Amino acid sequence: MKERLLVIHVPVIHRGYLDLFRRLAPVVRGVAIIGDELAKRLRFLEHDISALRAEETFGFVAALKLFDAVTVLEPVSLPAIRS
């Protein structure tokens, strides 16, 4: 049974991310995309002007239908992934 959750910052969609998602799909239950607000709080993930909004990335990843669950991770949702 897949129990792992991939927490990831995806500022742009490119072949490397698609390959990563396809490779991890068999062993990862879901994906939590680091949201814009959380990325702002994590200084090393500062937003690039060309970066997609987290909700846009969510749409792309969800459309792949590789994972049981895809969410956008924001500060208020952090306690939910601890369980």
N, C-alpha and C positions, 0 to 999 in steps of 0.2 A: 504494500500500500504506500502511495506517495504521501509523505508527511512534510516535506520540505517546502519552505516559502522563499522565493527569490525576491530580495529587496534590492531595487536597482534604480539608478538615476539614468534616464534615457533622454538626453537633450536633443538628439536627432535620430531619425530612423535611417539605418544604412545596413548593408549586407552583413557586417560583423554582428550586429544585434540580432538580425534574423537568423543567422547561423547559430548564435548562442541560444536563442529561444528554442529552435528546433532540436538542438543537441540536448538541452536540459529538460525538454517537455516530458520525456519518459520517467524522470525521477523527481520532478518538482510539481507539487500540488497546485500552487498558485504564484502569482506575481503581484508584488506591491510596488508600484511605481512611486518614487519619491516625488511628492507634490511640490508645487511652486513655493508655498509658504515654508514648508520644511526645508527645502533647498536653500532658501534665503537665510534660514537660521543656521544652516551648516555652511559656514563661510567658504569652505573649499569647493563647494558646488555652486558657486556664484553663477548666475544666469548670463549666458552669452546672448547677444542680440539676435542671433540666428536660431536660438533654441526654440523647440516647440513647447507649448504649454503642456503641463502634465495631462490635462484632460484630452488633448489631441493625441498624445502618445498612448493613452489608455485606449482610445478608439482603434488605433492601429493594432495594438497587442491583443485586444479582445477579439478583433476581426480574424486574427489568425486561428482562433479556436483550438489552441494547443494546450491550454491550461483550464483546470476546473474553475478557477477564480482569478479575476484580475481586478485590482483596486488601485486607488490613488491614496498614497500614504501622506497624511498631514499630521501636525502635532496632536490634534485631538484624537486621532485614531491610533496613536502609538500603543496605548494600553491594550487595545484589542488584539494586537499581534503577539503580545507576550504570552497569551494563553494557548 
